[in-house]
Amino acid sequence: MKIVRKMKFLVGSLLLLSSSMASASLITVDGFEADALQLSTTFEEFYNFDNGNTWSANTGLEQANSVVAFMAETATDTALFLIFGGLGGDAGSADFDISGTNGAVTFADDSAEMPTGTNVLFNYAADKTDGLIFSGLSDPFWSIDIVFNALSGIDSLVFYTFDQQGVSSVLFETSDTPTNLSISGAPDTSNITQVSAPMTSALMLSALGFLLFRRKR
């Protein structure tokens, strides 16, 4: 009986090991599929505030007279970066509402402009940025809605996506002042990898032989 119980446990374990599923999120932005930037640092460390261009974000993705947006992921969380303006840009301001099914604004360029509700008000000088990080999107399903009420010094929105090496590319760019943005996330079940059948069989035969040898002893 002991060998039967051991075999049942072993077979069950091997079957569990024979397939694995990736845990990445499937992110959709206004109908476009986006890939998040994978970070080994914290979100705030990547934002790199006041390190280079003073009083500004220094991610390397800032763009003059545009609002730049992209998603980033750590091992435990997902976040939206939203950055207004940049070097060579005009002074500007932004009045917008941001809300999500979960998550919240956890960082803002200017602590005095840290929102207490869904409405955000930004004002920034020429050559500078204003921006925020909206994080806490660790639930399997989430969504964020942004409505731009009034913008000055901004004439486009640029949304970035990233490849596996972290290289950015433009997912889409508006040709005029943006009015709204909708982003959603769900578990990505498309990337399923399986251990080959010969490998699984070999493991099971090896385990069976080991147990039979133990019993003979």
Long-range contacts (C-beta under 8 A, 24 or more apart in sequence): 3-211, 3-215, 6-211, 7-208, 7-211, 10-204, 10-207, 10-211, 11-204, 14-200, 14-203, 14-204, 14-207, 17-195, 18-194, 18-195, 18-200, 19-192, 19-193, 19-194, 19-195, 20-192, 20-193, 20-194, 21-189, 21-191, 21-192, 21-193, 22-188, 22-191, 22-192, 22-193, 23-187, 23-188, 24-73, 24-188, 24-191, 25-73, 25-78, 25-185, 25-186, 25-187, 25-188, 26-185, 26-186, 26-187, 26-188, 26-190, 27-71, 27-183, 27-184, 27-185, 28-183, 28-184, 28-185, 28-186, 29-69, 29-159, 29-171, 29-172, 29-181, 29-182, 29-183, 30-159, 30-172, 30-181, 30-182, 30-183, 32-159, 32-171, 32-172, 34-70, 34-71, 34-159, 34-161, 34-171, 34-183, 35-71, 35-161, 35-162, 35-163, 36-70, 36-71, 36-72, 36-73, 36-78, 36-162, 37-70, 37-71, 37-72, 37-73, 37-160, 37-162, 37-166, 37-168, 38-72, 38-73, 38-162, 38-164, 38-166, 39-72, 39-73, 39-74, 40-74, 41-74, 42-74, 43-72, 43-74, 43-77, 43-79, 43-81, 43-106, 43-107, 43-133, 43-135, 44-107, 44-133, 46-72, 47-81, 47-107, 47-131, 47-133, 49-109, 53-86, 53-87, 53-127, 53-128, 53-129, 54-128, 55-109, 55-110, 55-125, 55-128, 55-129, 56-85, 56-86, 56-87, 56-109, 56-127, 56-128, 56-129, 57-83, 57-109, 57-129, 57-131, 59-83, 61-160, 61-168, 62-86, 62-87, 62-129, 63-89, 63-158, 64-88, 64-89, 64-90, 65-89, 65-90, 65-92, 65-153, 65-154, 65-155, 65-156, 66-154, 66-155, 66-156, 66-157, 66-158, 67-94, 67-151, 67-154, 67-156, 67-157, 67-158, 67-178, 68-157, 68-158, 68-159, 68-160, 69-157, 69-158, 69-159, 69-160, 69-181, 70-159, 70-160, 70-161, 70-162, 70-168, 71-183, 76-138, 77-135, 77-136, 77-137, 77-138, 78-135, 78-137, 78-138, 78-142, 78-185, 79-103, 79-106, 79-133, 79-134, 79-135, 79-136, 79-137, 80-133, 80-134, 80-135, 80-137, 80-144, 80-183, 81-131, 81-132, 81-133, 82-131, 82-132, 82-133, 82-134, 82-146, 83-129, 83-130, 83-131, 84-122, 84-124, 84-129, 84-130, 84-131, 84-153, 84-154, 85-124, 85-128, 85-129, 85-130, 85-153, 85-154, 86-127, 86-129, 87-127, 88-127, 89-126, 89-127, 89-153, 90-126, 90-153, 91-124, 91-125, 91-126, 91-128, 91-153, 92-122, 92-123, 92-124, 92-130, 92-151, 92-152, 92-153, 92-154, 93-121, 93-122, 93-123, 93-124, 93-150, 93-151, 93-152, 93-153, 94-120, 94-121, 94-122, 94-130, 94-148, 94-150, 94-151, 94-152, 94-154, 95-119, 95-120, 95-121, 95-122, 95-148, 95-149, 95-150, 95-151, 96-120, 96-146, 96-147, 96-148, 96-149, 96-151, 97-146, 97-147, 97-149, 98-132, 98-134, 98-144, 98-145, 98-146, 99-144, 99-145, 100-134, 100-137, 100-142, 100-143, 100-144, 100-145, 101-139, 101-141, 101-142, 101-143, 102-136, 102-137, 102-139, 102-142, 103-134, 103-135, 103-136, 103-137, 103-142, 103-144, 104-134, 104-135, 104-136, 105-132, 105-133, 105-134, 106-133, 106-134, 106-135, 106-136, 107-132, 107-133, 107-135, 108-132, 108-133, 124-153, 137-185, 140-186, 140-187, 141-184, 141-185, 141-186, 141-187, 142-184, 142-185, 143-182, 143-183, 143-184, 143-185, 144-181, 144-182, 144-183, 144-184, 145-180, 145-181, 145-182, 145-183, 146-180, 146-181, 146-182, 146-183, 147-179, 147-180, 148-177, 148-178, 148-179, 148-180, 148-181, 151-177, 151-178, 154-178, 157-181
